[in-house]
Amino acid sequence: MLFVNSSSPAGSDWTSSSYSQSNAGECVEWAPQHAAATGEVLVRDSKTPQAPYLTLTPASFAGLVSLAKGSQSA
């Protein structure tokens, strides 16, 4: 399941994904503390933190990570 949200939740600490490429400008951030507290995985583009972010289920987030791992080996 996927939701697009326009306002950042209060108290969310965002962390760069280990699969982000810091020198290529393709950086995805997520909020692990929010995920642990609520079960919702928040994902955003670090280049535009004020832009809307995605709210994913843990299963959807796992699929995103799997996709990122696959594109890294290509």
Secondary structure, DSSP 8 states (H G I E B T S, - for coil): -EEEESS--TT---EE-TT-BTTTTB-EEE-HHHHHHHS-EEEEETT-TTS-EEEE-HHHHHHHHHHHHHHH--
